[in-house]
């Protein structure tokens, strides 16, 4: 994809959020829309679900606990199912009788991935393009879970220079795509107060925050488990003065400056500020949350003698680079 015409069409300045939206999701040429080769060994990146059944087994255990706490069998609702490895692993973890009593829904924005998920999940899964449709279908009560979902949302990027935050974006100058800044209103985030240091670059996943808030009134009760890479605000950018924007192609790390030339042909991502996500939950009256490392979440069922499971709980490594946020919502009487 040639990103230059898109930059010019936006007045010769494209924010990082707008760039990510076009590069990842444009109907023609977007990475997730048309060019994603798959997820796992043959794709550009792997997730824990492509490496081991351990996350699925642990999620099923959490689902059973949520059903007991709610006094009902909650539908399973996965957001962003990728290539379908998680639904396959959950089906195995449920077993024959478990599959008979469970209802499994999936929300997937990418039409290309929805086609793949239909092939993998078969009659066991029902797939919807939006959370609103899925929640209405399951009556608003669900055990919601996602693995590496927030990082797939476009993020805005800011740099602190001369005592002020300025937003980063792309412009075309002399036939070249260059990085430029401009003054724009800042979104709500705890990141700005903590990381106001000369030259520091930060990201704010404002699009994820907007999306999350949009469907909350339809979620009446249950539990939500979010697994992703990132950290709390206090340590998120420790040793990362250039921010966390990056890409992946054939499992190779791409730096931020390489991404415009590869728009539409690589994954683009940022780390997640879990402090912002916890503040969203804290704004929901009566809700409760738990926050932990992936190691703490997976360890009760992990077998350290299995290399793939040892990898997922390793510290330092995936065990502490990935975090787990559990959101409990209890129905009001």
Order of alpha helices (4+ residues) and beta strands (2+ residues): alpha-beta-alpha-alpha-alpha-beta-alpha-beta-alpha-beta-alpha-beta-beta-beta-beta-alpha-beta-alpha-beta-beta-beta-beta-beta-alpha-beta-alpha-alpha-alpha-beta
